[in-house]
Amino acid sequence: MADERDGTFFVVRGPVEPGDKRGRELGFPTANIALRDQRGELGDGVWAGWAERADGARVAAAVSVGRRPTYYGADGYRLVEAFLLDFEGDLYGERLTVWLGKHLREQQGFGSAQELIDALGRDVAAAREWVAGHPADALPTLAALPPDGEVQRLG
Ligand SMILES: Cc1cc2nc3c(=O)[nH]c(=O)nc-3n(C[C@H](O)[C@H](O)[C@H](O)COP(=O)(O)O)c2cc1C
């Protein structure tokens, strides 16, 4: 798959929107960004990547792109949800830029919240491994910032 090639990134930028707050209950609060293009080149999946905050700080992330099939079947709207590693704080309203670097797995509809929590734990471990080999200062630079919610492909 082209998006698994090392060196290819997808970048999405946008303001962090309030989610269902379920992420907090699961132990994995996420920063949610609406995708303007509901189909597009970037398919659903789970990714390792980096999120850049408004002040330029870059935080490693495990990122979900999709419709949360565990809770919404196939009817949910697509969004980008970034779980920032080793981060605590309120990001609502802040504009984040998210680099998706490695496709980890497809979206799944889990039978229970615990199964989703277990999968998220594995995603975080896989994301940590990827970011260790792909430091934030080695990310490709953006020629121009993409409009909110639009996906830009780099490489
Ligand atoms: C790394 C990661 C992987 C995820 N994978 C899935 C998945 O496979 N299936 C799914 O239904 N939801 C997945 N999610 C989304 C969670 O269902 C969602 O974050 C949770 O329900 C909280 O939603 P909220 O942000 O609206 O509160 C994933 C989220 C993250 C951060």
The ligand as a Tripos MOL2 file, in Angstrom:
@<TRIPOS>MOLECULE
LIG
   31    33     1     0     0
SMALL
NO_CHARGES

@<TRIPOS>ATOM
      1 C1         -5.1940    5.0690   18.3170 C.3       1 LIG1
      2 C2         -6.6850    4.9630   18.2230 C.ar      1 LIG1
      3 C3         -7.2480    3.8570   17.5950 C.ar      1 LIG1
      4 C4         -8.6260    3.7180   17.5010 C.ar      1 LIG1
      5 N1         -9.1530    2.6320   16.8830 N.ar      1 LIG1
      6 C5        -10.5000    2.4740   16.8450 C.ar      1 LIG1
      7 C6        -11.0750    1.3110   16.2410 C.ar      1 LIG1
      8 O1        -10.3900    0.4380   15.6970 O.2       1 LIG1
      9 N2        -12.4200    1.2070   16.2720 N.ar      1 LIG1
     10 C7        -13.2380    2.1580   16.8480 C.ar      1 LIG1
     11 O2        -14.4410    1.9950   16.8420 O.2       1 LIG1
     12 N3        -12.7180    3.2780   17.3900 N.ar      1 LIG1
     13 C8        -11.3810    3.4590   17.3980 C.ar      1 LIG1
     14 N4        -10.8500    4.5790   17.9580 N.ar      1 LIG1
     15 C9        -11.7520    5.6800   18.3580 C.3       1 LIG1
     16 C10       -12.3700    5.4940   19.7180 C.3       1 LIG1
     17 O3        -13.5660    4.7690   19.5950 O.3       1 LIG1
     18 C11       -12.6830    6.9100   20.2570 C.3       1 LIG1
     19 O4        -11.4990    7.6190   20.4430 O.3       1 LIG1
     20 C12       -13.4480    6.8460   21.5440 C.3       1 LIG1
     21 O5        -14.7040    6.2870   21.3380 O.3       1 LIG1
     22 C13       -13.6150    8.2410   22.1590 C.3       1 LIG1
     23 O6        -14.3930    9.0570   21.3470 O.3       1 LIG1
     24 P1        -14.4880   10.6210   21.6530 P.3       1 LIG1
     25 O7        -13.2030   11.2720   21.2440 O.co2     1 LIG1
     26 O8        -15.6290   11.1300   20.7920 O.co2     1 LIG1
     27 O9        -14.7440   10.7660   23.1140 O.co2     1 LIG1
     28 C14        -9.4710    4.7290   18.0620 C.ar      1 LIG1
     29 C15        -8.8920    5.8470   18.6860 C.ar      1 LIG1
     30 C16        -7.5280    5.9670   18.7820 C.ar      1 LIG1
     31 C17        -6.9440    7.1710   19.4620 C.3       1 LIG1
@<TRIPOS>BOND
     1     1     2 1
     2     2     3 ar
     3     2    30 ar
     4     3     4 ar
     5     4     5 ar
     6     4    28 ar
     7     5     6 ar
     8     6     7 ar
     9     6    13 1
    10     7     8 2
    11     7     9 ar
    12     9    10 ar
    13    10    11 2
    14    10    12 ar
    15    12    13 ar
    16    13    14 ar
    17    14    15 1
    18    14    28 ar
    19    15    16 1
    20    16    17 1
    21    16    18 1
    22    18    19 1
    23    18    20 1
    24    20    21 1
    25    20    22 1
    26    22    23 1
    27    23    24 1
    28    24    25 2
    29    24    26 1
    30    24    27 1
    31    28    29 ar
    32    29    30 ar
    33    30    31 1
@<TRIPOS>SUBSTRUCTURE
     1 LIG1         1 GROUP 0 **** ****
